[in-house]
Amino acid sequence: MARVSYAELAATCEALCHGETDTVALMATLACEVFHADDRFDWVGFYRVVGPDLLKIGPYQGGHGCLVIPFARGVCGACARERAVQLVPDVDAFPDHIACASSTRSELVLPVFDGRGDLIAVFDLDSDQPDAFDQADVDGLMAILAAAFAAQPASASATP
């Protein structure tokens, strides 16, 4: 399979998600579409902010994920804590990496914000290939996430 066309993926996601205001429905649809868009993507899913400094698994595609991740641990925790993209070419070199799947070699985690700019989740992509992700993935996926969630009112967020 060729690398994902982010222009095509964004158009598909926009068509599927247009007008949707339920955060979980958006997460489920995006996880599915992104997972099936590129063979590099082994696991794709959301970890929702459910409390102070705590993430819990949200909609995902692939094998089982970790159920709970504190902001203080792993790549997802670093993304949530720093509110910044984590592009990890070699998970074994990342301090305190949480191995939810032993096959994961590289990881990309992106922050997800609601309409007020509050962090509501992180979007996690794992690959069984080393150095599988690059800036084109970051840019393409951040644009898709912004289009889907930035217009969402805070009341539609996944946090209690």
ABEGO torsion letter per residue (X at the ends): XBBBBAAAAAAAAAAAABGBABAAAAAAAAAAAAAAABAABABBBBBBBABBGBBBBBBBBEBBBBABBBAABEAAAAAAAAGBBBBBABAAABBGBBBABAABABBBBBBBBBAAGBBABBBBBBBABBGABBAAAAAAAAAAAAAAAAABBAAABABX
